[in-house]
Amino acid sequence: MALMDELWRECAAWLTRCGIIPADHIANQPESEIKTLAAILRDGVLLCNLLNFLDPQSFDMRDFNRKPQMAHFLCVQNIKLFLEICKSSFGLKDSDLFEPTMLYDLSNFHRVLVTLSKLSQCRKAQTLTNIPGFNFEVSQTDKSSSDEDIYKDLHVATVNHMTCAGHDEHDSKVEEVYQDLCSIQITRNQHSSIISYEQRDFVIKELVDTETNYLEALMALKYKFMQPLERVLQKDVIRVIFPCIRELCDIHETFLSKLREATATDAKIKLSSVFLEFREPFLIYGDYCSSMTNATDALRDVCKKTSNIEQVVNQCQKEHSGGRLQLRD
């Protein structure tokens, strides 16, 4: 029987037995806190890896995003896929499952642990792996006090401690660089104006470079993926899978041109005016973002129904990035 303050440790131990996290992971350390486990599960990647370990045939690994970078849409999509497979393949009931936002927003991490407990003990998981699960069973007194003391404020605590989990190594390096930069001591008023201009120039250059890379990605989406698929898919399907792509390419091509004009040495327009000019055109992202779920679902459906469509997608991915970049990403 796992008490509420031990439940998350039982969960971490089970994930370790399944090989999802290593034995020396920070979540397994005595001084570790619940926010550590919450952080590594929050993007849904480990949850999808867990299902693949329990049953590699339960879903297509290409259906989830391996590097969501905490983007809300991609993380929630991973979590929804996990919940869908728990129900359809592992036989969990609706009452056993948490809501996607309970994990991403960390509004009810206790429910997440209960779902994982149910999964660990379900017949299919036990039959396929024979790995002992962990049991959730607690009295109402323990439950109420633990919910109050352990799980409250988990959202704030975890968001403020995202340096844990699978991003530790990367984030620690970033932190070291940041500390090195901050440790440079500059005497007050020494080259202050020069530094100010250098910082401004750096930010502007980074802005233009980022926009350049983004436009390249949009153009690749249009010419390397959308155009080849237009030969094998109907127009209405293309519109669903590639919402607003043509419009976005046109908008960002003009936007980048204006940025370069405003950041030139002899610029005749202000940088701020460029952003004001594109305030209205960028509202298209409302439609774009709201269409993403339908787009990924439509792509998944056509690939499953027609093998030659999936072959075209795979060929596009191979030609564009050697298969490293997935259209679903």
Residue pairs with C-beta under 8 A, 6 or more apart in sequence:
1 135
1 137
1 138
2 10
2 117
2 134
2 135
2 136
2 137
2 138
3 138
3 142
3 146
4 110
4 138
4 142
4 143
4 145
4 146
4 147
4 150
5 146
5 149
5 150
7 110
7 113
7 117
7 134
7 136
7 138
8 34
8 37
8 38
8 109
8 113
10 117
10 134
10 135
11 37
11 113
11 116
11 117
11 134
12 21
12 25
12 27
12 28
12 32
12 37
13 28
13 134
14 116
14 120
14 131
14 132
14 133
14 134
15 21
15 27
15 46
15 50
16 22
16 23
16 25
16 28
17 131
17 132
18 50
18 53
18 54
18 129
18 131
19 53
20 46
20 49
20 50
20 53
21 27
21 28
21 40
21 46
26 32
26 36
26 164
26 165
26 168
27 36
27 37
27 40
27 164
27 165
33 157
34 109
34 150
34 151
34 154
35 154
35 157
35 158
35 161
35 164
36 161
36 164
36 165
38 106
38 109
38 112
38 154
38 158
39 158
39 161
39 162
39 164
39 165
40 46
40 164
40 165
40 166
41 47
41 103
41 112
42 70
42 75
42 103
42 104
42 106
42 158
43 68
43 70
43 74
43 75
43 78
44 64
44 68
44 75
44 76
44 77
44 78
44 79
44 81
44 82
44 103
45 64
45 65
45 66
45 67
45 68
45 78
45 166
46 166
47 78
47 79
47 82
48 59
48 61
48 64
48 78
48 81
48 82
50 82
50 119
51 58
51 59
51 82
51 85
51 86
51 89
51 90
52 58
52 59
52 61
53 129
54 90
54 119
54 124
54 125
54 128
54 129
55 89
55 90
55 124
55 128
58 85
58 89
58 90
59 81
59 85
59 89
62 326
62 328
63 81
63 300
63 328
64 77
64 78
64 81
65 74
65 77
65 78
65 328
65 329
67 329
68 74
68 75
68 77
68 78
70 162
72 104
73 289
73 292
73 293
75 104
76 100
76 101
76 104
77 293
77 296
79 100
79 103
79 104
80 100
83 97
83 98
83 100
83 115
86 92
86 96
86 97
86 115
86 119
87 93
87 94
87 97
89 124
90 119
90 122
90 124
90 125
91 122
91 123
91 124
92 115
92 118
92 119
92 122
96 114
96 115
96 118
97 115
98 108
98 111
98 112
98 114
98 115
99 108
99 111
101 107
102 108
102 109
102 111
102 112
103 109
103 112
105 155
106 154
106 155
106 158
106 159
107 155
108 151
109 151
109 154
110 146
110 147
110 151
113 136
114 136
116 134
117 133
117 134
117 135
117 136
118 136
119 125
119 133
120 131
120 133
120 134
121 133
121 134
121 135
125 131
125 133
126 133
138 146
162 171
163 171
163 172
163 175
186 195
204 263
204 271
207 259
208 256
208 259
208 260
208 263
211 252
211 255
211 256
211 259
212 256
214 252
215 249
215 252
215 253
215 256
218 245
218 248
218 249
218 252
219 249
220 320
221 242
221 245
222 242
222 245
222 246
222 249
224 316
224 319
224 320
225 242
225 313
225 316
225 320
225 327
226 238
226 241
226 242
226 245
228 312
228 315
228 316
229 238
229 241
229 309
229 312
229 313
229 316
230 238
232 308
232 309
232 312
233 241
233 302
233 309
237 298
237 302
240 291
240 294
240 295
240 298
241 295
241 298
241 299
241 302
242 295
243 287
243 288
243 291
243 292
243 294
243 295
244 284
244 287
244 288
244 291
247 284
248 284
248 288
251 278
251 281
251 282
251 284
255 274
255 278
255 281
258 269
258 274
258 277
258 278
259 271
259 274
261 267
261 268
261 269
262 269
262 270
262 271
262 273
262 274
263 271
296 328
299 313
299 327
299 328
300 328
302 309
303 309
303 310
303 313
304 310
313 327
314 323
316 327
317 323
317 325
317 326
317 327
